[in-house]
């Protein structure tokens, strides 16, 4: 049990594929198990649950506690994923980790610390634009805030996440305390003079024209998978100093796979 992690999903937010269901998500969970084994020697049961009700999911996962040494929640859509993770962490005595949130956030911060050194920046003084206010984007913003970043603008599919919006769910409303909530407008308004762009959204959102609005020598982590918000070659041509993507076939991979096996090794 002390070396066994349950990789658990209901298939509602599978990477790059969306709400494809638990059975179709199974190969992705099996792949996650392979990464645990290869990088940290951890055994995995991949557990695909045909259940969408958050409270029922919490009950089912809690009932598995005697079998598992830890729980890695995977590819469960927002905002339900926040509630499920919070409930399980409060009620279970083993580590519970939502990889779409925390794995990605840890690697993003690690990459930004290095990118800031290489471009002569202090992260506390940088302006950040985070595109995508779901599970990953929310966790990235909170971790950046904890590290000392003060100027963060969040953008979702409807524009800047700010106090003037009347359509925010509970999780996005809670996010307002971590971002510059006084702003409003579109991605074009948000990105002006930004030092850092972090994309956890969808392909093609960052255009060369938008890069031109950023500060000199900007840092861009375009993490949409499998097609990033901007392709590395186009980013470099547009004046980006450091470009990272979530893909393993490009340089500068910024992906939760770089962190979660080691984090769980330590937790176990």
C-alpha positions in Angstrom: 0.0 0.0 0.0 2.8 2.4 0.8 4.0 2.3 -2.8 0.6 2.4 -4.5 -1.1 5.4 -6.0 -4.6 5.5 -7.5 -4.8 7.6 -10.7 -8.5 8.4 -10.6 -10.7 10.1 -13.3 -14.2 10.4 -14.6 -13.0 11.4 -18.0 -14.6 14.9 -18.1 -11.5 16.9 -19.0 -9.0 14.6 -20.7 -5.9 16.5 -21.9 -6.5 17.9 -25.4 -9.7 15.8 -25.8 -12.2 17.3 -23.3 -15.2 15.4 -22.0 -14.7 12.0 -23.6 -15.8 9.9 -20.7 -14.0 7.4 -18.4 -13.5 4.5 -20.8 -12.0 6.7 -23.6 -9.8 8.3 -20.9 -8.3 5.0 -19.8 -5.3 5.0 -22.1 -4.3 8.4 -20.7 -4.5 7.1 -17.1 -2.5 4.1 -18.0 0.2 6.4 -19.5 0.2 8.3 -16.3 0.8 5.0 -14.4 3.8 4.3 -16.7 5.3 7.7 -15.9 4.9 7.1 -12.1 6.7 3.8 -12.5 9.5 5.0 -14.8 10.4 8.2 -13.0 9.7 7.2 -9.3 9.3 3.5 -9.1 5.7 3.9 -7.9 3.0 1.4 -8.6 -0.4 2.6 -9.9 -4.0 1.4 -10.2 -5.7 3.5 -12.9 -9.3 3.8 -11.8 -11.9 5.2 -14.3 -15.2 6.0 -12.7 -18.5 6.3 -14.6 -19.8 8.9 -12.2 -20.3 12.7 -12.8 -21.9 13.7 -9.4 -19.2 15.3 -7.3 -20.6 14.0 -4.0 -20.8 10.5 -5.2 -17.3 10.7 -6.6 -16.1 11.8 -3.2 -17.9 8.8 -1.5 -16.4 6.3 -4.0 -12.9 7.6 -3.7 -13.0 7.8 0.1 -14.1 4.1 0.1 -10.9 3.2 -1.7 -8.7 4.6 1.0 -7.7 1.2 2.6 -6.3 0.1 -0.8 -4.2 3.1 -1.7 -1.2 5.0 -0.3 -2.1 8.1 -2.2 -4.7 9.6 -4.7 -3.8 11.4 -7.9 -6.9 13.0 -9.3 -6.7 13.4 -13.0 -8.7 15.1 -15.9 -11.8 16.0 -13.8 -13.4 19.2 -15.1 -13.6 22.5 -13.3 -15.2 23.7 -11.2 -16.2 20.2 -9.8 -12.5 19.3 -9.5 -11.9 22.0 -6.8 -14.7 20.7 -4.6 -13.8 17.0 -5.0 -10.1 17.7 -4.1 -11.0 19.9 -1.2 -13.4 17.4 0.3 -11.0 14.4 -0.1 -8.1 16.3 1.4 -10.2 17.1 4.4 -11.6 13.6 4.9 -8.8 11.2 3.9 -5.7 10.4 5.8 -3.5 9.8 2.7 -2.1 12.3 0.2 -4.6 13.7 -2.3 -3.2 15.6 -5.3 -5.0 17.0 -8.3 -2.4 16.9 -10.9 -4.1 19.2 -13.4 -3.8 21.9 -10.7 -0.8 21.3 -8.6 1.6 19.4 -10.8 1.4 22.0 -13.5 1.7 24.9 -11.1 4.8 23.5 -9.5 6.6 23.1 -12.8 5.4 26.5 -14.1 6.9 28.2 -11.0 10.2 26.3 -11.3 10.5 27.3 -15.0 9.7 30.9 -14.2 12.3 31.1 -11.5 14.9 30.0 -14.0 13.5 32.1 -16.9 13.6 35.2 -14.7 17.2 34.6 -13.8 18.1 34.2 -17.5 16.3 37.4 -18.5 17.5 39.5 -15.5 14.1 39.8 -14.0 12.7 39.7 -10.4 9.4 37.8 -10.5 7.9 40.1 -7.8 8.2 43.0 -10.3 6.8 41.2 -13.3 3.4 41.6 -14.9 1.9 38.2 -15.6 -1.0 37.3 -17.9 -2.6 33.9 -17.3 -4.9 32.7 -20.1 -7.2 30.0 -18.9 -8.9 30.2 -15.5 -9.7 26.6 -15.0 -8.0 24.1 -12.7 -4.4 24.7 -13.9 -4.7 28.4 -14.3 -6.2 28.9 -10.8 -3.5 26.9 -9.1 -0.7 28.6 -11.1 -2.1 32.0 -10.0 -2.3 31.1 -6.4 1.2 29.6 -6.3 2.7 32.7 -8.1 0.9 34.9 -5.5 2.4 32.8 -2.7 5.8 33.2 -4.2 5.5 37.0 -4.2 4.1 37.9 -7.6 1.8 40.9 -7.2 0.7 41.9 -10.7 -1.3 39.0 -12.2 -4.1 39.4 -14.7 -6.3 36.4 -15.4 -8.2 35.9 -18.6 -10.9 33.4 -19.5 -12.9 32.8 -22.6 -15.0 35.9 -21.9 -12.1 38.3 -21.1 -10.3 39.6 -18.1 -11.5 38.1 -14.8 -12.3 41.2 -12.7 -14.8 42.7 -10.3 -16.9 44.2 -13.1 -17.9 40.7 -14.3 -21.3 39.5 -13.3 -20.9 36.0 -14.8 -18.2 34.5 -12.5 -18.7 31.2 -10.7 -17.7 30.7 -7.1 -14.1 29.6 -7.9 -13.5 32.6 -10.2 -14.9 35.0 -7.7 -12.5 33.5 -5.1 -9.7 34.1 -7.6 -10.2 37.8 -7.5 -8.2 38.2 -4.3 -5.1 36.8 -6.1 -5.2 38.9 -9.3 -5.5 42.5 -10.4 -9.3 42.5 -10.2 -9.7 46.2 -11.1 -9.1 45.6 -14.8 -11.6 44.7 -17.5 -11.5 44.0 -21.2 -10.1 41.5 -23.6 -6.8 39.6 -24.0 -5.4 42.5 -26.0 -6.0 44.8 -23.0 -4.5 42.3 -20.5 -1.3 41.6 -22.4 -0.1 45.1 -22.9 3.4 45.5 -21.3 3.2 42.0 -19.8 6.6 40.3 -19.0 5.2 36.8 -18.8 2.4 35.0 -20.7 1.2 31.7 -19.3 -1.3 29.9 -21.5 -3.4 26.9 -20.2 -6.1 27.4 -22.7 -6.3 26.4 -26.3 -4.3 26.4 -29.6 -3.4 29.6 -31.4 -4.6 32.2 -28.9 -1.3 34.1 -28.7 -0.6 35.8 -32.1 2.6 37.6 -33.2 0.6 40.9 -32.9 -0.2 40.2 -29.3 3.5 39.4 -28.6 4.4 42.8 -29.9 2.2 44.4 -27.2 4.2 42.6 -24.4 7.3 44.0 -22.7 10.7 43.6 -24.3 12.2 40.1 -24.2 9.0 38.5 -22.8 8.7 35.0 -21.3 6.0 32.8 -22.9 4.8 29.4 -21.5 2.3 28.2 -24.1 1.0 25.1 -22.4 -2.1 24.1 -24.4 -1.7 20.5 -25.5 -1.2 19.1 -28.1 -1.1 22.4 -30.0 0.2 25.3 -28.0 -1.2 28.9 -27.9 1.8 29.9 -30.1 4.3 27.6 -31.9 7.9 28.0 -30.7 9.3 29.1 -34.0 6.7 31.8 -34.4 7.2 32.9 -30.8 11.0 33.3 -31.4 10.4 35.2 -34.7 8.0 37.5 -32.8 10.7 38.5 -30.2 10.0 36.1 -27.3 13.1 35.6 -25.2 12.2 32.3 -23.7 9.4 30.0 -25.0 8.2 26.8 -23.2 5.5 24.4 -24.2 3.8 21.4 -22.6 5.2 19.1 -25.3 8.1 16.7 -24.9 9.2 17.0 -28.6 10.0 20.7 -28.2 12.8 22.3 -26.0 11.8 23.7 -22.6 9.0 21.4 -21.7 6.8 22.8 -19.0 4.6 19.8 -18.0 3.3 18.3 -14.8 5.1 15.0 -15.7 8.4 16.7 -14.6 7.1 17.0 -11.0 4.3 14.7 -10.0 6.3 11.4 -9.7 8.9 13.0 -7.4 6.3 14.9 -5.4 4.5 11.6 -4.8 7.7 9.8 -4.0 8.3 12.3 -1.2 4.7 12.2 0.0 4.7 8.3 0.2 
